[in-house]
Amino acid sequence: YSNLFNGWFATRMMKYDENRFVMIAHSLSKDLNYSGFVPIHDSLTSLYNKHKFQEDLNNSLQQKIPFNILILEISNLDKINAIYGIYHTDCLIMELSAQLKLLLHKSKLVETYKISNNQFAIINFISYAHNSNIIDQINDVFQKNMKITSTEKIKLNHVMSINHIQNFHKNSLQILEESFQTLNTAKKKKLLSLEFNE
């Protein structure tokens, strides 16, 4: 579903109950970048999308201040989708996104992005040592069972990687490649993987 009206772009409409619908819409003035037509928000969750993530990553490299990239992947999302269907899976993703946004946006030093169907990215400028606090808070979110239907709750499984970036001679594509390599290491270990980017 998509429609344009009164300067707003409605990107998602979902049935809430027999008589009510929920619509997700974005203001065009906020959802488009300066080139005019490239959306920077994920249409399902309203989090920043992969395009905005890459843009902010380039800006972070230009500032030449050490920062961290956290990549979070939901490892059992395909299985959940196969069992419960896309509607309930989308509702689950929206709930998770809202919890992550509420958790992480308390700090102006942290920004959250949805970069694929089952992956989120976080850029922060806190010290590498202080990442443990964010990790603990994210893990706390995943410890809770989330509502999947009116009668059922489910637990999301996840893996997470952190790359500490302090080499500003590399470009954003190299940084991204290394970050996903770290995530692959985390998936093999089935736990958190931490890397310094020298």
Disulfide bonds with the S-S distance in Angstrom:
none
